[in-house]
């Protein structure tokens, strides 16, 4: 384990999202969200992301009719809604300084367009933040993390509709005003680049609802409104609560050329830039020319106003948050090459790396390379908000989980991060494991793909005792944080 120096105010933490852990999907006035309609598919759980990426109107209607929670993993989660005091106590025992989480929009404004917020939802987060404060844990809050109110899909055009962006800003200002004294770090939109890969979970967009229209236009216009809403939030926080910071949040998957063939090198660079172009917008305040040209080729013409472009230009993010799990290779011609997954994208298999059961390749050095690429591009502080290993953990008869594979993964990634800080001079605010406690998988809506340091006794169908058990990795992280101070 690396013993390199690190700042005393470095935020060691854990991450989660409301739709993956809370459960209580229809309690205390909460409205239905788009996450409540994502169904677990037992027949293709390891590789098929279509249940999340390619939803249809018919599937939504079927989900509304089915009030059970057996296959709708994000409806029951891990029951964090009811068990959060005990869970936060367990997390506090790790010695963490930060906990990244999200506020469920549909818990505060059940329909999204409500005139007044749901008081029961606000009171829940009041108590949640009080628990974190009791243990001196800094909350890092994501305002939109794949949990838009379903009503904004059914009766509006989701994020393609400017009114939805306005409703989101109203929701955001409501919780910012209420929690600005306890929350110092805000993320407006989780992985804002992800709308192109999974438009449903990121923005509530269903292609069959836009028949006769260029769906690329729908995607890029919706993303534009997410950028504008984020800029409004940045302006609001900087004006009213200048001690608060706002970050951009992107998906970082390191991409290598499969060979030294210049065409493979070019392909890798193009794939990386497809994500970095979107952090460019939030860190530099304008659309890069390469993105403008690509939209033109796709027949996309954005609806913009001068006021919106002013917001974008004058309200850039304070730091770059990112997720990092894996890397891929890229080739100009993939014919005959073995392909693999990395997060929610597919690339060429790298023979030099190990692979998880779900096909994600383990690449700690890729994290250091990502850090260098982002920091050299923007010269803004970084925040590693998601890094972790999904695996099939086995609970032993004596109720232990011996997850050496997760410890190895985390240790090697943290070592590379610390080398990047010490030897490369990268400024990093903190590091959060995804997740501190087990949660339903975002990409496959299953429970058996287990992340985190705390095991929860619940299966893919929501059956189990929901008891918590500490993994070996829990004790490892606790010791590591203690030794780092």
C-alpha positions in Angstrom: 0.0 0.0 0.0 1.3 3.4 -0.9 2.5 5.7 2.0 2.8 8.8 -0.1 1.9 12.1 1.5 -1.6 13.4 1.0 -3.3 16.6 2.2 -5.0 16.4 5.6 -8.2 17.8 4.1 -8.4 15.1 1.5 -11.9 13.7 1.4 -11.8 9.9 1.7 -15.4 8.7 1.1 -18.0 6.5 -0.5 -20.7 7.1 -3.2 -24.2 6.0 -3.9 -27.4 7.3 -5.6 -30.9 7.5 -4.2 -32.6 5.3 -6.8 -30.1 2.4 -6.2 -30.3 2.3 -2.4 -33.3 4.1 -0.9 -36.3 1.8 -1.9 -39.6 3.1 -0.4 -40.5 4.0 -4.0 -44.1 4.9 -3.2 -43.9 6.0 0.5 -44.4 9.3 2.2 -45.7 11.1 -0.9 -42.9 10.1 -3.2 -43.8 10.1 -6.9 -42.9 7.4 -9.4 -39.5 8.0 -11.1 -38.1 6.7 -14.4 -35.8 4.4 -12.3 -38.9 2.6 -10.9 -39.7 1.4 -14.4 -36.3 -0.3 -15.0 -36.8 -4.1 -14.9 -34.3 -6.8 -14.1 -33.9 -9.3 -16.9 -32.7 -12.7 -15.4 -32.0 -14.2 -18.8 -29.4 -11.7 -19.8 -28.3 -10.0 -16.7 -24.6 -9.8 -17.3 -24.3 -8.0 -20.6 -27.7 -6.8 -21.8 -28.3 -3.1 -21.0 -31.3 -2.8 -23.3 -33.7 -2.7 -20.4 -32.2 0.6 -19.3 -31.0 2.0 -22.7 -33.9 1.3 -25.0 -37.2 1.6 -23.1 -40.5 1.8 -25.0 -43.8 3.5 -24.1 -45.4 0.0 -23.8 -42.8 -1.0 -21.3 -43.5 2.1 -19.2 -47.2 1.5 -19.2 -46.6 -2.2 -18.2 -44.3 -1.0 -15.3 -47.0 1.4 -14.1 -49.6 -1.4 -13.9 -47.3 -3.7 -12.0 -47.2 -2.5 -8.4 -44.9 -5.3 -7.2 -41.1 -4.9 -6.6 -39.9 -8.4 -7.6 -38.2 -7.5 -10.8 -38.1 -3.7 -10.3 -34.9 -3.6 -8.2 -34.8 0.1 -7.9 -38.1 0.1 -6.2 -36.8 -1.8 -3.2 -33.1 -1.0 -3.3 -31.5 -2.0 0.0 -34.1 -0.2 2.1 -31.8 2.6 3.0 -34.8 4.9 3.4 -35.7 3.1 6.6 -32.3 1.9 7.7 -30.1 5.0 7.0 -29.2 5.7 10.7 -27.7 2.3 11.1 -26.0 2.4 7.7 -24.5 5.8 8.3 -23.2 4.7 11.6 -21.5 1.7 9.9 -20.0 4.1 7.2 -18.9 6.5 9.9 -16.9 3.7 11.6 -14.8 3.6 8.5 -13.4 7.0 9.3 -14.7 8.5 6.0 -14.9 12.3 5.6 -17.3 12.4 2.7 -20.4 10.6 1.4 -21.6 11.3 -2.1 -25.4 10.7 -2.5 -28.3 12.1 -4.5 -31.6 13.7 -3.6 -34.5 12.0 -5.3 -36.3 14.7 -7.3 -39.6 12.7 -7.1 -39.3 12.6 -3.3 -39.3 16.4 -3.2 -41.6 17.2 -6.2 -43.5 13.9 -6.8 -44.7 14.9 -10.2 -41.9 17.3 -11.1 -44.3 20.1 -11.9 -45.8 20.5 -8.4 -46.4 24.0 -7.1 -45.0 23.1 -3.6 -42.5 20.6 -2.4 -43.4 17.4 -0.5 -42.7 18.2 3.1 -42.2 14.6 4.1 -39.5 14.2 1.4 -37.6 17.3 2.7 -37.9 16.1 6.3 -36.3 12.8 5.3 -33.3 14.5 3.9 -33.2 16.9 6.9 -32.7 13.8 9.1 -30.3 12.2 6.7 -28.0 15.2 6.6 -28.3 15.5 10.4 -27.0 12.0 10.8 -24.0 12.7 8.5 -23.3 15.9 10.3 -23.3 14.0 13.6 -20.3 12.0 12.4 -18.6 15.0 10.6 -19.2 13.4 7.2 -19.3 15.9 4.4 -22.2 15.2 1.9 -21.5 15.6 -1.8 -24.9 16.0 -3.4 -25.9 15.0 -6.9 -29.1 16.7 -8.0 -30.0 14.5 -10.9 -28.8 10.9 -10.8 -31.1 8.9 -13.2 -34.3 9.5 -11.1 -36.4 12.1 -13.0 -40.1 12.1 -12.0 -42.0 9.8 -14.4 -44.8 12.4 -14.9 -42.3 14.6 -16.8 -41.9 11.8 -19.3 -45.6 11.0 -19.5 -47.0 14.5 -19.8 -44.1 16.4 -21.2 -41.2 15.5 -23.5 -38.8 14.8 -20.7 -35.5 16.8 -21.0 -36.3 17.7 -24.6 -38.9 20.0 -23.1 -37.5 23.3 -21.8 -40.2 23.4 -19.1 -38.6 20.2 -17.6 -35.3 22.0 -17.3 -37.1 24.9 -15.5 -38.8 22.4 -13.1 -35.4 20.9 -12.4 -33.9 24.3 -11.6 -36.8 25.0 -9.3 -36.2 21.6 -7.5 -32.5 22.4 -7.3 -32.9 25.8 -5.8 -35.4 24.4 -3.3 -32.9 21.9 -1.9 -29.9 24.2 -2.2 -31.6 26.9 -0.2 -32.5 24.3 2.5 -29.1 22.5 2.7 -26.4 25.0 1.6 -25.1 25.2 5.2 -24.4 21.5 5.4 -23.6 20.7 1.8 -20.5 22.3 0.3 -20.1 20.3 -2.9 -22.9 20.0 -5.5 -23.1 18.0 -8.8 -26.1 19.2 -11.0 -26.2 16.3 -13.4 -24.5 12.9 -12.9 -22.3 11.9 -15.9 -23.8 14.6 -18.1 -22.2 12.9 -21.2 -24.2 9.7 -20.6 -27.4 10.8 -22.4 -26.0 9.7 -25.7 -25.4 6.2 -24.4 -28.5 5.7 -22.3 -31.1 8.4 -23.1 -33.8 6.9 -21.0 -32.1 6.7 -17.6 -30.2 10.0 -18.1 -33.0 12.1 -19.5 -36.3 10.1 -19.7 -36.1 10.0 -23.5 -38.0 7.2 -25.4 -37.4 7.1 -29.1 -40.9 5.9 -30.0 -42.4 9.0 -28.5 -40.6 11.1 -31.2 -41.7 9.4 -34.4 -40.9 11.4 -37.5 -38.2 13.4 -35.8 -34.4 13.1 -35.9 -33.7 11.4 -32.6 -30.2 12.8 -32.6 -31.7 16.3 -32.5 -33.8 15.1 -29.5 -30.7 13.8 -27.7 -28.5 16.9 -28.2 -31.3 19.4 -27.5 -32.1 17.6 -24.2 -28.4 17.6 -23.3 -28.2 21.3 -24.2 -31.0 22.0 -21.7 -29.2 19.9 -19.1 -26.1 22.2 -19.6 -28.2 25.3 -19.4 -30.0 24.1 -16.2 -26.5 23.3 -14.7 -25.3 26.8 -15.6 -28.3 28.3 -13.9 -27.6 26.3 -10.8 -23.9 27.3 -10.8 -24.8 31.0 -11.1 -27.4 30.6 -8.3 -24.9 29.0 -6.0 -22.0 31.3 -6.8 -24.2 34.3 -6.3 -26.0 33.3 -3.1 -23.7 30.7 -1.4 -20.1 31.5 -2.5 -18.6 29.1 0.0 -20.3 26.2 -1.9 -18.6 24.5 -5.0 -20.2 23.1 -8.1 -18.7 20.4 -10.2 -19.0 18.9 -13.7 -19.5 15.1 -13.6 -18.4 12.9 -16.5 -17.9 9.3 -17.3 -14.3 8.5 -17.7 -13.3 5.3 -19.5 -9.7 5.2 -20.6 -9.4 4.4 -24.3 -6.2 3.0 -25.8 -5.4 2.3 -29.5 -5.5 -1.4 -30.1 -2.3 -1.1 -32.2 0.2 1.5 -33.3 -1.7 1.8 -36.6 -2.4 5.5 -36.8 -6.0 4.7 -37.7 -6.4 3.0 -34.3 -4.7 5.9 -32.5 -7.1 8.3 -34.2 -10.1 6.1 -33.3 -9.1 6.0 -29.6 -8.6 9.8 -29.6 -12.0 10.3 -31.1 -13.8 8.2 -28.6 -12.1 9.9 -25.7 -13.0 13.3 -27.1 -16.6 12.4 -27.3 -16.7 12.5 -23.5 -14.2 15.4 -23.0 -16.2 17.6 -25.4 -19.0 17.7 -22.8 -16.7 18.5 -19.9 -15.3 21.2 -22.2 -18.7 22.9 -22.2 -19.0 23.0 -18.4 -15.3 24.0 -17.8 -14.8 26.3 -20.7 -18.3 27.7 -21.2 -18.8 27.0 -24.9 -19.3 24.1 -27.4 -16.1 23.0 -29.0 -15.9 23.2 -32.7 -15.4 19.5 -33.1 -18.8 18.9 -31.4 -20.5 21.5 -33.5 -19.2 19.9 -36.7 -20.3 16.4 -35.5 -23.8 17.7 -34.7 -24.0 19.2 -38.1 -23.2 15.9 -39.7 -26.0 14.3 -37.7 -28.4 16.9 -38.9 -28.7 18.5 -35.5 -29.7 22.1 -35.1 -30.0 23.3 -31.5 -32.6 25.8 -30.3 -30.7 28.4 -28.3 -31.1 31.9 -27.0 -28.6 34.6 -26.3 -29.4 34.5 -22.6 -28.8 30.8 -22.4 -25.5 31.1 -24.2 -24.6 33.9 -21.7 -25.4 31.6 -18.8 -23.2 28.9 -20.3 -20.3 31.2 -20.9 -20.2 32.9 -17.6 -20.9 30.0 -15.2 -18.3 27.3 -15.4 -17.7 24.5 -12.9 -15.3 24.7 -10.0 -14.0 21.2 -10.3 -14.2 18.0 -12.4 -15.9 15.0 -10.8 -15.6 11.7 -12.7 -16.3 8.0 -12.5 -13.6 5.5 -13.4 -14.0 1.7 -13.5 -12.3 0.3 -16.5 -10.6 0.9 -19.9 -11.1 -0.4 -23.4 -9.2 -0.5 -26.7 -10.3 1.1 -29.9 -9.7 0.0 -33.5 -10.6 1.5 -36.8 -11.7 -2.0 -37.9 -13.1 -4.3 -35.2 -13.8 -7.2 -37.5 -12.5 -10.4 -36.0 -11.5 -8.7 -32.7 -12.8 -9.7 -29.3 -15.1 -7.1 -27.8 -15.8 -6.3 -24.1 -17.8 -3.9 -22.0 -16.6 -1.0 -19.9 -19.3 0.7 -17.9 -22.0 1.2 -20.5 -19.9 1.2 -23.6 -18.3 -1.5 -25.7 -14.7 -1.7 -26.9 -12.0 -4.0 -28.1 -10.6 -6.5 -25.5 -7.2 -5.7 -24.1 -5.1 -8.9 -23.7 -2.8 -7.2 -21.1 -5.6 -6.8 -18.5 -7.6 -8.9 -16.2 -11.4 -9.0 -16.7 -14.3 -9.1 -14.2 -17.2 -11.5 -14.4 -19.2 -8.8 -16.1 -16.5 -8.2 -18.8 -15.1 -5.0 -17.4 -11.3 -4.9 -17.6 -9.3 -3.9 -14.6 -6.8 -1.1 -15.3 -5.5 0.9 -12.3 -2.9 2.7 -14.4 -5.8 3.9 -16.6 -7.0 5.9 -13.6 -3.7 7.8 -13.4 -3.7 8.4 -17.1 -7.2 9.8 -16.8 -6.2 12.1 -14.0 -3.3 13.5 -16.0 -5.5 14.0 -19.1 -8.2 15.8 -17.2 -5.9 18.0 -15.1 -3.6 19.0 -18.0 -6.7 19.9 -20.1 -8.5 22.1 -17.5 -6.1 22.9 -14.6 -9.0 22.5 -12.2 -9.2 20.2 -9.1 -10.4 16.7 -9.7 -12.8 14.6 -7.6 -12.8 10.9 -8.1 -16.5 10.3 -7.3 -16.9 6.7 -8.4 -14.4 3.8 -8.4 -15.2 0.3 -7.5 -15.6 -3.4 -8.4 -18.8 -5.2 -9.1 -18.5 -8.9 -8.2 -20.5 -11.9 -7.1 -19.7 -11.9 -3.3 -20.4 -15.1 -1.3 -21.6 -14.9 2.3 -19.9 -17.7 4.3 -21.5 -19.7 7.0 -19.9 -17.5 9.7 -21.4 -14.4 7.9 -18.2 -13.1 6.4 -17.3 -12.0 2.8 -13.7 -12.6 1.9 -13.4 -10.2 -1.1 -9.7 -10.0 -1.6 -10.4 -9.3 -5.3 -12.0 -6.1 -4.3 -9.2 -5.1 -1.9 -6.7 -5.7 -4.7 -8.7 -3.6 -7.1 -9.1 -0.7 -4.7 -5.6 -0.8 -3.4 -4.1 -0.7 -6.9 -6.3 2.1 -8.0 -5.7 4.2 -4.9 -1.9 3.6 -5.3 -2.1 5.0 -8.9 -4.1 7.9 -7.7 -1.6 8.8 -5.0 1.3 8.5 -7.5 -0.6 10.8 -9.8 -0.9 13.3 -7.0 2.7 13.1 -5.8 4.7 12.5 -8.9 2.5 14.1 -11.6 1.3 17.0 -9.6 -2.4 16.4 -10.1 -4.7 18.3 -7.7 -7.4 15.9 -6.3 -10.1 16.9 -3.7 -11.1 13.4 -2.8 -11.7 9.8 -3.6 -15.1 8.0 -3.2 -15.6 4.2 -3.5 -18.6 3.1 -5.4 -20.3 2.3 -3.1 -19.8 2.2 0.6 -22.8 -0.1 0.9 -24.2 -2.6 -1.6 -26.8 -1.3 -4.0 -28.7 -2.4 -7.1 -26.7 -2.2 -10.3 -27.5 0.9 -12.4 -26.6 -0.9 -15.7 -28.3 -4.3 -15.2 -30.9 -3.6 -12.4 -29.7 -6.6 -10.5 -28.5 -7.2 -7.0 -26.1 -10.0 -7.4 -23.5 -7.8 -9.1 -22.3 -6.5 -5.8 -20.4 -3.3 -5.2 -19.4 -1.8 -1.9 -17.8 -2.6 1.4 -21.0 -3.7 3.2 -23.0 -6.7 2.1 -26.8 -6.6 2.2 -28.7 -9.9 2.3 -31.1 -9.4 -0.6 -31.2 -11.1 -4.0 -32.1 -10.1 -7.5 -35.8 -10.4 -6.8 -35.8 -8.4 -3.6 -36.0 -11.4 -1.3 -33.8 -11.7 1.8 -33.4 -10.5 5.4 -31.8 -7.1 4.3 -29.3 -7.6 7.1 -25.9 -5.9 6.8 -22.6 -7.8 7.0 -19.1 -6.2 6.8 -16.8 -7.4 4.1 -13.1 -7.9 4.4 -12.7 -4.8 2.2 -14.6 -2.8 4.9 -11.9 -3.5 7.4 -9.2 -2.9 4.8 -10.5 0.6 3.9 -11.0 1.5 7.6 -7.4 0.6 8.3 -6.2 2.4 5.2 -7.9 5.7 6.1 -6.6 5.4 9.7 -3.0 5.0 8.5 -3.4 7.9 6.0 -4.2 10.4 8.6 
